[in-house]
Amino acid sequence: MVSDLKTALKETAGYLFTALKALRFWRREPPVLNVEQLVRYVETRSKYVAQTTLYGYVKTRAGTRYVSLYEDPLFTKSVNIAKWEIYLVCLCDLATWVTASLGQRAMARPGDLADLAVHIVDSAVMAEEIPEERPQGFNDIREAYASHAHSTAWNQIELGDSAFDNSLSALVEWAPIADELKLFDVEIVKNSMRFKWKAIRDQLNDLLDAESILADWRSRNDEAPETGAG
């Protein structure tokens, strides 16, 4: 049991270390100039929001029992499942918001935005090893998001809090807290995530170079092998 607790705490520390790395990276405020940087931005900020809000909610609700809860393997498994499911929804929400923001900041060709949004989500999840808590992998997320992206009216997306409604709901749904307790927590928990998303949106407004990113995206898609004149 002690070994299981140490393993659980070590894993939790690892996820929080990833989130803190994202936060330190955030404080340096590097500009987002190309597609690779954009993917990294969306991935790290989505993980940061998902992990800090989930662990913060669980820790607040558990109080002094927070550490001892990890002696329960079912609880540990529930937290790890929640971590992945919340992150994936956060990833899709932020990918949509970032892509719509690009479209409003610069002239985007038809198809540019949907394909770019799909590329962001695909690149992020395909870089992950298949976790034990999600043995089915990520193809269901990729397929659902691709369908969503290609049916989205990108010029009609609101760029405020409502763009993140799905991730707010996912936090409440997946957090391993008793349903009768969640009834009292919904608005407080959602607001904790709203504040984090607002900070990220504000930061992105200063960092995002829409023209440069779209130019990079177009150059990747416009490249074609040269053919000889036979």
Secondary structure, 3 states (H helix, E strand, C coil): CHHHHHHHHHHHHHHHHHHHHHHHHHHHCCCECCHHHHHHHHHHHHHHHHHHHHHHHHHHHHHHHHHHHCCCHHHHHHHHHHHHHHHHHHHHHHHHHHHHHHHHHCCCCCCHHHHHHHHHHHHHHHCCCCCCCCCCCCHHHHHHHHHHHHCCCHHHCCCCHHHHHHHHHHHHHHCCCCHHHHHHHHHHHHHHHHHHHHHHHHHHHHHECHHHHHHHHHHHHHCCCCCCCC
